[in-house]
């Protein structure tokens, strides 16, 4: 196998080249969800018992979204994105003759690494070291390429994880708002204040006999309500974990929602991220033959038939490698045209014959 993939369960599960980042994504989602249940939800019940996010709906909604996100994440990572198997042969494959042109934005292109003519809209992924049909992009967080066979799962993952981060962010904001409102009821002493009373004795008069203002301490029963900034600072200090988690999920929600909207746009236009970034249809004047209208594009992307995989069901089969002193299979074009199997000859003997023939020719 020429690809940079990782295999689990003795070859039955194939992950992309960035499998470590994929497991990091799993851990990030699980840890964030645990913090939400342990830290944020108890504060919601304490500060906002009548708010909708404080009821059980917030708990099971976040649980359902997290479950769907994890399922879509694993489907995106473990599903074959549409890999075109490489051909390990010294002979260049024949040029396709199905009427599709060679070269151009919507034509066959020869990949020297995989030794195949990849179909239109395909691309060689340098990270996974393989050609992918209808290549969209390589996602390091998924750890796999996004292509023709797993794009719908990736889009489902974007929708669910965006909704989950938005829910967690709104819950954190609600907790901070309630803490801010409760901080207004907490009296606080501002410390000593300036006394401008001029009815002072002569010991506190200036050199010219005028009275001087002076600082006097507050009495114990004299308190002052905090300012807006003090209330905000008090609310932040009282819940640092909620602030950190809310800031993190806010940034994630912003980026993930933007990415979801972008993929909704390219689904509407029947394009891929690779084509959109390169401007294949915007600048070259090429007509997008895959565009069949907004509704049909969405139906095809979400409910269309997934093409069969070109890969085996699993990679658990053993491969026997012959040593140099054993006979190896040598492929011959003449034997292939005659329908014969590759001839098995001894590599060492073959090398000796070729060396003797070269010496005789030189002599």
C-alpha positions in Angstrom: 0.0 0.0 0.0 1.6 3.3 -1.2 -0.6 5.6 0.9 0.3 7.1 4.2 -2.7 5.7 6.0 -3.1 4.1 9.4 -4.8 0.8 9.9 -6.7 -0.5 12.9 -8.2 -3.9 13.8 -5.7 -5.7 11.6 -6.5 -3.7 8.5 -10.3 -3.6 8.9 -10.4 0.1 9.7 -8.4 2.5 7.6 -7.7 6.1 8.8 -6.0 8.9 7.0 -2.5 10.2 7.4 -3.3 12.5 10.3 -4.8 9.8 12.6 -3.1 11.3 15.7 -4.9 14.6 15.1 -8.1 12.7 14.6 -7.8 11.1 18.0 -7.0 14.6 19.5 -10.3 15.9 18.0 -12.1 13.0 19.7 -10.5 13.8 23.0 -11.2 17.6 22.7 -14.9 17.0 22.1 -15.2 14.5 25.0 -13.3 16.7 27.5 -15.3 19.8 26.5 -18.6 18.0 26.9 -17.6 16.7 30.3 -16.7 20.2 31.4 -20.0 21.4 30.2 -21.9 18.8 32.2 -19.8 19.3 35.3 -19.2 23.0 35.4 -21.7 24.9 33.2 -25.0 23.0 33.7 -24.8 23.1 37.6 -24.3 26.9 37.4 -27.3 27.2 35.1 -29.5 25.4 37.6 -28.2 27.6 40.4 -28.4 31.0 38.6 -31.2 30.5 36.1 -33.5 27.7 37.2 -36.3 29.0 34.9 -34.2 29.5 31.8 -34.7 27.0 29.0 -31.0 26.0 29.0 -31.2 25.1 32.6 -33.8 22.4 32.2 -33.2 18.9 31.1 -33.7 19.9 27.4 -30.2 21.5 27.5 -28.6 18.3 28.8 -30.2 15.9 26.3 -29.9 18.3 23.4 -26.2 18.7 24.0 -25.9 14.9 24.4 -27.7 14.2 21.1 -25.6 16.7 19.3 -22.4 15.3 20.7 -23.4 11.8 19.8 -24.3 12.8 16.2 -21.0 14.7 15.9 -19.0 11.7 17.1 -20.8 9.4 14.7 -20.3 11.8 11.8 -16.7 12.3 12.8 -15.9 8.6 12.7 -17.8 8.1 9.5 -15.8 10.9 7.8 -12.5 9.5 9.1 -13.1 5.8 8.4 -14.9 6.0 5.1 -13.0 5.7 1.9 -13.2 9.2 0.4 -12.9 7.8 -3.1 -9.3 6.7 -3.3 -8.2 5.7 -6.8 -5.8 2.7 -6.3 -2.3 3.2 -7.6 -0.9 0.9 -10.2 2.5 -0.5 -9.4 3.9 -1.2 -12.8 6.7 0.2 -14.9 4.3 0.4 -17.9 2.3 3.6 -18.2 -1.4 2.8 -18.4 -3.3 3.3 -21.7 -4.9 6.6 -22.4 -8.7 6.5 -21.6 -10.8 6.6 -24.7 -14.3 7.3 -23.3 -14.6 10.7 -25.0 -13.4 12.8 -22.0 -10.4 15.0 -23.0 -7.0 14.6 -21.6 -5.8 17.6 -19.6 -7.7 20.8 -18.7 -9.9 21.5 -15.7 -12.4 18.8 -16.6 -10.3 16.2 -18.3 -8.2 13.2 -17.4 -4.8 14.0 -15.8 -1.9 11.6 -15.5 -0.5 11.1 -12.0 3.1 9.9 -12.2 3.1 9.0 -8.5 0.1 6.6 -8.7 0.6 5.7 -12.3 -3.0 6.3 -13.2 -5.1 8.6 -15.3 -7.3 10.1 -12.7 -10.8 11.2 -13.7 -12.0 14.8 -13.9 -12.4 16.7 -10.6 -9.9 14.3 -8.9 -6.6 15.3 -7.3 -3.6 13.7 -5.7 -3.4 14.4 -1.9 0.2 14.9 -0.8 -0.7 14.1 2.8 -2.3 10.7 2.1 -0.2 10.1 -1.0 -3.1 8.9 -3.1 -5.5 10.2 -5.7 -9.0 10.9 -4.5 -12.1 11.1 -6.7 -13.9 14.5 -6.6 -11.3 15.7 -4.1 -12.6 18.5 -1.8 -9.7 19.0 0.7 -7.6 17.3 3.3 -8.9 17.9 6.8 -6.2 17.4 9.5 -8.9 17.4 12.3 -10.7 14.5 10.6 -7.3 13.0 9.7 -8.6 12.0 6.3 -9.3 13.4 2.8 -12.8 14.7 2.1 -14.0 13.5 -1.3 -16.8 12.0 -3.2 -17.8 9.2 -0.7 -17.5 11.0 2.7 -18.4 14.7 2.0 -22.0 14.3 3.3 -20.7 12.8 6.6 -18.3 15.7 6.9 -21.1 18.2 6.3 -23.2 16.5 8.9 -20.3 16.7 11.3 -20.0 20.5 10.7 -23.7 21.1 11.3 -23.8 19.1 14.6 -20.5 20.4 16.0 -21.5 24.0 15.1 -24.8 23.6 16.9 -23.1 22.1 19.9 -20.6 24.9 20.3 -23.3 27.5 19.9 -25.4 25.8 22.6 -22.4 25.7 25.0 -21.5 29.3 24.3 -25.0 30.5 24.9 -25.1 28.6 28.2 -21.8 30.1 29.3 -23.1 33.6 28.4 -26.3 33.0 30.4 -24.3 32.0 33.5 -22.1 35.1 33.3 -25.1 37.4 32.8 -26.8 36.0 35.9 -23.6 36.3 37.9 -23.2 39.9 36.7 -26.8 40.7 37.8 -26.3 39.1 41.2 -23.0 41.1 41.7 -25.1 44.3 41.7 -26.8 43.3 44.9 -23.4 42.8 46.7 -22.5 46.0 48.6 -18.9 46.9 48.8 -16.8 49.5 50.7 -15.0 51.9 48.5 -12.4 52.7 51.2 -11.6 56.2 52.5 -13.4 59.2 50.9 -12.5 62.8 50.6 -14.2 65.0 53.2 -14.9 68.5 52.0 -16.5 69.7 55.2 -15.0 73.1 56.1 -16.1 73.0 59.7 -12.7 71.8 61.0 -10.8 72.9 64.0 -7.8 75.2 63.8 -5.4 72.3 63.8 -6.5 71.3 60.4 -6.3 74.7 58.9 -3.8 75.9 56.4 -1.1 78.5 57.0 -3.3 81.2 55.8 -6.1 80.1 58.2 -8.2 78.5 55.5 -9.8 75.0 56.0 -8.3 72.0 54.1 -10.2 69.0 52.9 -8.9 65.7 54.2 -9.5 61.9 53.9 -11.7 60.2 56.4 -12.5 56.5 56.7 -15.9 55.1 56.0 -18.0 53.9 58.9 -18.8 50.2 59.0 -22.4 50.7 58.0 -21.6 53.0 55.1 -21.4 50.9 51.9 -21.5 51.7 48.2 -22.9 49.7 45.2 -20.2 48.5 42.8 -19.7 50.1 39.4 -20.5 48.3 36.1 -16.8 47.4 35.6 -16.5 46.1 39.2 -19.6 44.0 38.7 -18.3 42.5 35.5 -14.9 41.8 37.0 -16.5 40.2 40.0 -18.6 37.9 37.8 -15.5 36.9 35.8 -13.4 36.1 38.9 -16.2 34.1 40.4 -16.4 31.7 37.4 -13.0 31.5 35.6 -13.7 28.1 34.1 -17.0 29.2 32.6 -15.2 32.3 31.1 -12.4 30.2 29.6 -14.8 27.6 28.2 -17.2 30.2 26.8 -14.4 32.0 25.1 -13.0 28.8 23.6 -16.4 27.6 22.3 -17.2 31.1 21.0 -14.1 31.0 18.8 -14.9 27.5 17.7 -18.6 28.4 17.0 -17.5 31.3 14.8 -15.0 29.3 12.7 -17.1 26.2 12.4 -20.3 28.1 11.5 -18.3 30.0 8.8 -17.0 26.7 7.5 -20.5 25.2 7.5 -21.8 28.2 5.5 -19.0 27.8 3.0 -19.7 24.2 2.4 -23.4 24.9 2.1 -22.4 27.4 -0.7 -20.3 24.9 -2.6 -23.0 22.3 -2.3 -25.4 24.8 -3.8 -23.0 25.5 -6.7 -22.0 21.8 -7.1 -18.4 22.6 -6.6 -15.6 21.4 -4.4 -13.3 23.4 -2.1 -10.4 22.7 -4.4 -12.3 24.0 -7.4 -13.6 27.0 -5.5 -10.2 28.0 -4.2 -8.5 27.6 -7.6 -11.3 29.4 -9.3 -11.8 26.7 -12.0 -15.3 28.0 -13.0 -14.9 31.7 -12.0 -11.9 32.7 -14.1 -11.3 30.0 -16.8 -14.8 30.3 -18.3 -15.3 26.5 -17.9 -18.9 25.4 -17.6 -19.7 23.3 -14.5 -21.4 20.2 -16.0 -22.2 18.9 -12.5 -24.4 21.9 -11.6 -28.1 20.8 -12.1 -29.7 23.6 -10.0 -29.8 24.3 -6.3 -32.4 21.7 -5.3 -31.0 18.9 -7.4 -27.5 19.7 -6.2 -28.6 19.4 -2.5 -30.5 16.2 -3.2 -27.5 14.7 -5.0 -25.1 15.7 -2.3 -27.1 14.5 0.7 -29.3 11.7 -0.7 -27.6 10.6 -3.9 -26.2 7.2 -4.4 -22.7 6.7 -3.0 -20.4 5.2 -5.6 -18.8 1.9 -4.7 -15.3 1.9 -3.2 -12.4 0.8 -5.3 -10.6 -0.6 -2.3 -11.0 -4.0 -0.7 -13.2 -4.4 2.3 -10.2 -4.7 4.6 -6.5 -4.9 4.3 -6.0 -7.9 6.7 -4.9 -10.3 3.9 -1.3 -11.4 4.1 1.1 -10.6 1.3 3.9 -13.0 0.5 7.2 -11.4 -0.5 9.8 -13.5 -2.3 13.4 -13.3 -1.5 16.2 -12.8 -4.0 17.0 -16.4 -4.2 13.4 -17.4 -5.0 11.8 -17.2 -8.3 9.8 -13.9 -8.8 7.0 -13.1 -11.2 8.2 -11.0 -14.1 5.6 -9.2 -16.1 5.9 -9.3 -19.8 3.7 -7.4 -22.3 3.9 -10.3 -24.9 2.7 -12.9 -22.3 0.0 -10.5 -21.1 -1.3 -10.1 -24.7 -1.2 -13.9 -25.1 -3.3 -14.3 -21.9 -0.4 -16.1 -20.1 0.4 -15.5 -16.4 3.7 -13.8 -15.5 6.8 -16.0 -15.8 8.5 -16.9 -12.6 12.3 -16.8 -13.0 15.2 -16.6 -10.6 16.4 -13.0 -10.1 20.0 -14.0 -9.4 20.2 -16.3 -12.4 18.5 -13.6 -14.5 21.1 -11.0 -13.4 24.0 -13.5 -14.2 22.6 -14.1 -17.7 22.3 -10.4 -18.3 25.8 -9.8 -17.1 27.2 -12.5 -19.4 25.3 -11.1 -22.3 26.7 -7.7 -21.6 30.3 -9.0 -21.4 29.9 -10.9 -24.7 28.6 -7.8 -26.4 31.5 -5.7 -25.1 34.0 -8.4 -26.2 
